[in-house]
């Protein structure tokens, strides 16, 4: 792994044994389960109500 100078005022965290994924954004959504801004009960049934 490359090394670099750490600024004296840097906030250094010790995450030994952990995984860090900077910039990871979830793109998971269930858009069909909503009508406007409220959940739609129709989206949670097996019958097609549309």
ABEGO torsion letter per residue (X at the ends): XBBBBBBAABBBBBABGBBBBBGBBBABBBAAABBEABBBAAAABABBAX
